[in-house]
C-alpha cells in the first residue's frame, strides 16, 4: 500500500471505515501542505488566526479541548502515513522504522493501543500485520508502532519518521522536565527524514512546559504548525446542549477543558522546582529506626474503599535539613482502594505498630467508624477536620514548608504526580482555593499535607508553629492567614514567585 496516492479523508473513510471531523481534516491537510478550499480557510482562520500559506511542516501542535477527538484522529493520521508515506528511502535497508506513541499514563496508553489494534484487526489493514504484541504492532513493511508512557527513558536508540506525544500539557506531573527530555530525545531519532511528522497534542493546564512554549511562539514562521482546537469546533458530534450544561456547571473549567484556553486565575500550586528539591531520589520508603521511635507521627486520608479514591496513610518524623531548620521527613506512604475495610485497618495497625505508633491523625470522613475499628486494634484516632476553612490552612502550611525547603519526600510516583497537579484557583472574592483539577485525585497530596500540618501546628503559639518531638524542635513560619475559610496571602506566595 506504500506510495498509493490517497487523501487522509479518503483513507479514513475507505480503509479504516472511520469518519473524521471537517476541522481535523483541515488541520491535517495544512500539516501536509495541501491546498485548502474556501470553506477550509474559514476553519483555518478560526484555528490559527492567520492567513494560510502552504509550507513544509514537520511538527503539528494542537492545543485541544476535552473530547475533541484529538488522540483518535492523530492515530488515524499515523496509520495513514505509515501506509502511504515514502520513508524507507531515507533509512538503511535493514532498519526498522519506529512510530512511538507516548501517553501520559498506563490507562491512556492501553486505550490508544486498543484503538490502534482495532485498525489492524478489523479493517483491510489486517493484511499488513506481521504480529501484534501487548504494547506494539509490527508490520510487514518494517514499521513498528509502539505505545508507551512518558518517562525520561523514552524514546531512545530508534529510527522514527513519525511520532505522537499525547496530552503533553500534563506530562510535567510525571517529572518537571520530562516533556522537554522526550522531545529532545526524538530529534536525533527523526532528523534523517525530510518528510518526518511529529504530533504534539495537549489540553491547557499550567503556563509552563513544551506545550505552553509552543503556544506562546505560535505565530513564528517555520516548520511548525500550532493550531487551537476547541471542542465545539473539532467535534460536532457533541450536542450543543451538553456543552451548555458543562459551561453552566463550571464556567472556568469549561473554558479550559472544552474551549482549550489557558486561564490567568489558575496556577500550579507548588512549583516544580520546590517539589524536585524535596525528593530523595530512589528512596521509596524508610524502615522503622529504633533511634527515631517516639518521634514518628502518622496521618490518614480515609475513603470508602469502593470507588477510585484511595485510603492513604503517611508516616514521617521531624529532622533538620541544612540551614532551612527543622522539617518533616516522610518515611512511608501507602494507599488502598477497593479493599475490605477490616483488612485495610489490619494493615494500617500493623504498619503503625512497626513504627512504634499507637496514635494517628485522620479527617472527619467516616471518623466514628474508623475510630472504632482502629481502637479495636489498639490504635487511637485523633480527628483533624478537613473543612473548607481548615483545608486552606493545611495547604498553606504545605506551600510554606516547600518554599522553605522543610519537606523531604519519598520518591513515590503517584504522590509526586498529585502534588504537581495541585492547582490554586482564584475565587470571586479574590482569595484562592486549592484542589486537584477536575476529574483528578489528591489522596496522597492530602495525607502529605495533613501530616505536615500536624507537625507544623502542634503546640502553636500563634506566631508560628512549634512542636517538641524526641528532643527536636519543629518551626513553621507566620506567612499568610485564613479569612472565612479561604487563603489570604501575597500572590507571590501562591504562585511560587
ZIWOSUL-V957733 format. One record per pair of residues at least 12 apart in sequence whose ideal C-beta (glycine too) atoms are under 10 Angstrom apart, sorted by the first residue. I is the first residue (numbers start at 1). J is the second residue. Records with the same first field share a line. If there is no record, write none. Layout:
I=J  J
This chain:
1=15  82  83  84  124  125  127  128  141
2=82  83  84  85  86  87  88  128  141  142  143
3=83  84  85  86  88
4=83  84
5=84
6=80  83  84
7=25  28  29  32  34  80  84
8=20  24  25  28  29  31  32  34  73  76  77  80  81  84
9=22  24  25  28  29  80
10=80
11=76  77  79  80  81  83  84
12=24  25  28  73  76  77  79  80
14=123  124
15=76  79  80  83  84  119  123  124  125
16=75  76  79  80  118  119  122  123  124  125
17=119  122  123  124
18=72  73  75  76  79  118  119  123
19=69  76  237
20=69  72  73  76  77
21=43  68  69  73  229  233  234  235  236  237
22=39  40  43  233  234  236
23=40  43  44  46  47  68  69  73  227  229  230  232  233  234  235  236
24=43  47  62  64  68  69  70  72  73  74  76  77  227  229  233  234  235
25=40  43  73
26=39  40  41  42  43  44  46  47  48  52  227  233  234
27=40  43  44  47  48  60  62  64  70  73  74  77  225  227  229  234
28=60  62  73  74  76  77  80  81  197  199  225
29=44  52  54
30=43  44  47  48  52  53  54  55  57  60  225  227
31=57  58  59  60  62  77  197  199  225  227
32=54  56  57  60  77  80  81  85  195  197
33=53  54  55  56  57  225
34=54
35=52  54
36=52  54
40=52
43=227  233  234
44=227
46=227  228  229  230  233
47=62  63  225  226  227  228  229  230  233  234
48=218  219  225  226  227  228
49=218  219  227  228
50=218  219  221
53=221
55=221  222  223  225
56=194  195  222  223
57=197  198  222  223  224  225
58=190  191  193  194  195  196  197  198  222  223  224  225
59=163  183  190  196  197  198  199  200  214  222  223  224  225  226
60=74  77  164  197  198  199  200  201  224  225  226  227
61=165  168  198  199  200  201  202  210  211  213  214  215  217  218  224  225  226  227  228
62=74  168  199  200  201  202  203  211  214  225  226  227  228  229  234  260
63=168  169  200  201  202  203  204  211  212  214  215  218  226  227  228  229  230  260  261  262
64=167  169  201  202  203  204  227  228  229  230  231  233  234  235  258  260
65=203  204  228  229  230  231  232  233  234  235  238  243  254  255  256  257  258  259  260  261
66=203  231  235  238  246  253  254  256  257  258  260  438  439
67=231  234  235  237  238  242  243  246  257  258
68=201  203  229  230  231  232  233  234  235  238  258  260
69=229  231  234  235  236  237  238
70=164  166  167  199  201  202  203  229  231  234  235  260
71=101  103  108  111  112  115  164  166  167  199  201
72=111  112  115  116  235
73=199  201  229  234  235
74=101  112  164  165  166  199  200  201
75=101  112  113  115  116  118  119  145  147  164  166  199
76=115  116  119
77=162  164  197  199
78=99  101  116  119  143  145  162  163  164  197  199
79=99  116  119  120  123  125  128  137  139  143  145  162
80=162
81=99  143  161  162  195  196  197  199
82=97  99  125  128  137  139  141  143  144  145  161  162
83=125  128  139  141  143
85=97  143  161  162  193  195  196  197
86=161  193  195
87=99  141  142  143  159  160  161  162  192  193  194  195  196  197
88=141  142  143  161
89=193  195
90=159  161  192  193  194  195  196
91=142  159  161  192  193
92=159  192
93=142
94=142
95=142  158  159  192
96=138  139  142  143  144  158  159  160
97=139  141  142  143  144  145  158  159  160  161  162  193
98=136  142  143  144  145  146  155  157  158  159  160  161  162  163  189  190
99=116  136  137  139  143  144  145  146  147  158  160  161  162  163  164  197
100=136  144  145  146  147  148  154  155  158  160  162  163  164  165  182  185  186  189  190  198
101=113  115  116  135  136  145  146  147  148  155  162  163  164  165  166  199
102=146  147  148  149  150  151  154  155  163  164  165  166  167  168  171  178  179  182  183  186
103=147  148  149  150  164  165  166  167  171
104=149  150  165  166  167  168  169  170  171  173  174  178  202  417
105=149  150  166  167  170  171  173  174  417
106=135  147  148  149
107=149
108=147  149  150  166  167
109=135  146  147  148  149  150  166
110=134  135  147  149
111=147  166
112=135  145  147  148  164  166
113=132  133  134  135  136  137  145  146  147  148
114=147
115=147
116=132  136  137  145  146  147
117=129  132  133  134  137  145  147
119=137  145
120=132  137  138  139  145
121=137
125=137  139
127=140
128=140  141  143
130=142  143  144
131=144
132=145
133=146
134=147
135=147  148  149
136=148
143=160  161  162
144=158  159  160
145=162  164
146=158  160
147=164  166
149=171  174
150=165  166  167  168  170  171  172  173  174  175  178  179  181  182
151=171  174  175  178  181  182
152=174  175  177  178  181  182  185
153=178  181  182  185
154=178  181  182  185  186
155=182  185  186  189
156=181  182  185  186  188  189
157=185  188  189
158=185  186  188  189  190
159=188  189  190  192  193
160=186  188  189  190  191  192  193  196  198
161=189  190  192  193  194  195  196  197  198
162=190  193  195  196  197  198  199
163=182  183  186  189  190  196  197  198  199  200
164=197  198  199  200  201
165=179  182  183  186  198  199  200  201  202  210  211
166=199  200  201  202
167=200  201  202  203  205  211
168=182  183  199  200  201  202  203  205  209  210  211  212  214
169=200  201  202  203  204  205  206  208  209  210  211  212  215  260  262
170=202  203  204  205  206  209  211  417  420  421  437  440
171=183  202  205  209  210  211
172=205  206  208  209  210  211  212  268  272  417  420  421
173=205  206  268  272  275  413  416  417  418  419  420  421  422  437  440
174=413  416  417  420
175=272  275  276  279  413  416  417  420
176=208  209  271  272  273  275  276  279  416  420
177=209  210  272  276
178=209  210
179=200  202  208  209  210  211  212  213
180=209  210  213
181=210
182=210
183=198  200  210  214
184=210
186=198
196=223
198=223  224
200=214  224  226
201=229
202=214  215  260
203=229  231  256  257  258  260  437
204=228  255  256  257  259  260  261  262  263  266
205=256  262  263  266  268  421  423  437
206=262  266  267  268  269  272  420  421  423  437
207=262  263  264  266  267  268
208=267  268  271  272
209=272
211=226  262
212=262
214=226
215=228  260  262
216=262
228=259  260  261
229=260
230=243  255  258  259  260  261
231=243  246  254  257  258  259  260
232=258  259
233=259  260
234=260
235=258
238=258
242=258
243=258  259
246=258
247=259
249=438
250=438
252=265  266  425  426  438
253=266  425  437  438  439
256=437  438
257=437  438  439
263=423  425  426
264=426
265=424  425  426  427  428  432
266=423  424  425  426  432  437
267=422  423  424  425  426  432  491  494  495  496  497
268=419  420  421  422  423  424  495  496
269=395  398  399  402  419  420  421  422  423  424  425  432  434  435  436  445  494  495  496
270=395  398  399  402  403  407  419  420  421  422  423  424  434  445  496
271=399  402  403  420  495  496  497
272=419  420  496
273=402  496
274=399  401  402  403  404  405  407  419  496
275=402  407  409  416  419  420  422
276=409  416  420
277=402  405  407  408  409
278=321  327  330  401  402  405  406  407  408  409  410  416  419
279=407  408  409  410  411  412  416  419
280=329  330  408  409  410  411
281=411
282=410  411
283=329  330  331  408  409  410  411  412
284=332  333  410  411  412  413
285=315  330  331  332  333  334  410  411  412
286=315  316  317  329  330  331  332  355  408  410
287=331  332  354  355
288=315  331  332  351  353  354  355  356  357
289=317  331  355  356
290=356
291=470
292=316  317  318  319  329  331  355  356  469  470
293=317  354  355  356  357  470
294=317  356  357  469  470  471
295=316  317  318  319  329  355  356  469  470  471  472
296=315  316  317  318  329  331  332  352  354  355  356  357  469  470
297=314  315  316  317  318  328  355  357  359  360  361  451  454  455  458  467  469
298=313  314  315  316  331  332  348  351  352  355  357  358  359  360  361  362  379  447  450  451  454
299=312  313  314  315  316  360  361  362  363  382  384  446  447  448  449  450  451  452  453  454  455
300=312  313  314  334  348  352  360  361  362  363  365  370  374  379  381  384  446  447  450  451
301=313  314  335  361  362  363  365  386  442  443  444  445  446  447  448  449  450  451
302=341  344  348  362  363  364  365  366  367  369  370  381  386  443  447
303=335  336  337  344  365  366  441  443
304=337  338  341  365  366
305=336  337  338  339  340  341  343  344  366
306=337  338  339  341
307=337  338
308=337  338  441  443
309=335  337  365  441  442  443
310=334  335  336  337  338  339  414  418  441  443  444  446  447
311=334  335  336  337  338  339  341  344  345  348  365  366  370  443  447
312=333  334  335  336  337  414  415  418  441  442  443  444  445  446  447  448  450
313=332  333  334  335  336  344  347  348  351  352  360  362  444  447  451
314=328  330  331  332  333  334  335  360  361  410  412  415  444  446  447  448  449  450  451  452  454
315=330  331  332  333  334  351  352  354  355  357  360  447  451
316=328  329  330  331  332  333  355  407  408  409  410  448  451  452  454  455
317=329  330  331  355  408  455  469  470  472
318=406  455  467  468  469  470  472  473  474  475
319=406  408  470  472  474
320=406  472  473  474
321=404  405  406  407  408
322=405  406
323=405
324=401  403  404  405  406  407
325=404  405  406  473  474  475  476  477
326=406  455  466  467  469  472  473  474  475  476
327=401  402  404  405  406  407  408  452  455  456  474  475  476
328=401  406  407  408  409  448  451  452  453  454  455  456  467  474  476
329=406  407  408  409  410
330=407  408  409  410  412  415  447  448  451  452
331=355  408  410
332=351  352  354  355  410  412
333=409  410  412  414  415  444  447  448  451
334=347  348  351  412  444  447
335=412  414  415  441  443  444  447
336=348  443
337=441  443
341=366  369  370  373
342=373  376  377
344=370  373
345=369  370  372  373  374  376  377  379
346=373  374  377
348=360  370  373  374  377  379
349=373  374  376  377  378  379
350=377
352=374  377  378  379
353=377  378  379
357=379  380
358=374  378  379  380
359=374  379  380  381  382
360=374  379  380  381  382  451  454
361=381  382  383  384  447  450  451  453  454  458
362=374  381  382  383  384  386  447  450
363=383  384  385  386  387  390  391  394  446  447  450
364=383  384  385  386  387  390
365=385  386
367=381  382  383  384  385
368=381  383
370=383
371=383
382=454
384=450  451  453  454  457
386=446  449  450  453
387=485
388=433  484  485  486
389=482  483  484  485  486
390=450  453  482  485
391=433  434  435  446  449  450  453  482  485  486  487
392=431  432  433  434  480  481  482  483  484  485  486  487  488
393=449  453  456  457  480  481  482  485  487
394=434  446  449  450  451  452  453  454  456  457  482
395=422  424  432  433  434  435  442  445  446  449  450  452  453  487
396=432  434  449  453  456  476  479  480  481  482  487  488  489  493  494
397=449  450  452  453  454  455  456  457  465  476  477  479  480
398=419  422  434  445  446  448  449  450  451  452  453  456
399=422  424  434  449  452  479  480  487  489  493  494  496
400=452  456  464  465  476  477  478  479  480  489  493
401=448  449  452  453  455  456  474  476  477
402=419  452  496
403=477  479  492  493  496
404=475  476  477  479
406=452  455  456  474  475  476  477
407=419  448  452  455
409=448
410=444  448
412=444  448
413=444
414=441  443  444  445
415=442  443  444  445  447  448
416=444  445  448
417=440  441  444  445
418=436  440  441  442  443  444  445  446  447  448
419=436  442  444  445  448  449
420=445
421=435  436  437  440  441  442  445
422=434  435  436  437  440  442  445  446  449
423=435  436  437  438  440  442
424=487  491  493  494  495  496
425=437
426=491  494
427=486  487
429=483  484  486  488
430=483  486  488  491
431=482  483  484  485  486  487  488  489  494
432=486  487  488  489  491  493  494  495
433=485  486  487
434=449  486  487  494
452=474  476
453=465  476
454=467
455=467  469  474  475  476
456=474  475  476  477
457=474  476
458=474  476
459=473  474
460=476
462=478
463=476  477  478
464=476  477  478  479
465=477  478
479=493
480=493  494
